[in-house]
Amino acid sequence: MEAGKPVAGPAQPAQDLSFEQALENLESIIERIEQGEVGLEQSLAEYERGVDLIKRCRAILERAEQKVEDLTGKMMGDSASN
């Protein structure tokens, strides 16, 4: 284990994480699996957690994209009425 690297504790539910937190968790999972730090069963559990984190990130990005589209439409509508 690297010095200064946090030890994985109980995983917070993906739906409770911010985009940045979910992405950081996902990167950590990828690193642990790629470096062979976990066995097969743990790798499968980590992979499953990764899938949940990806779903969380996608949902946040979709909401952000929709908000940008809504705001852009509102802005275009406001400028058309002027």
KAQUI-V103288 format. One record per pair of residues at least 12 apart in sequence whose C-alpha atoms are under 7 Angstrom apart, sorted by sequence separation. I is the first residue (numbers start at 1). J is the second residue. D is the distance in Angstrom with one decimal. If there is no record, write none. Layout:
i:I j:J d:D
i:I j:J d:D
This chain:
i:29 j:46 d:6.2
i:29 j:50 d:6.9
i:26 j:50 d:5.6
i:26 j:53 d:6.4
i:22 j:53 d:5.5
i:22 j:57 d:6.7
i:14 j:52 d:6.2
i:19 j:57 d:5.5
i:14 j:53 d:5.6
i:15 j:56 d:6.2
i:19 j:60 d:6.6
i:14 j:56 d:6.3
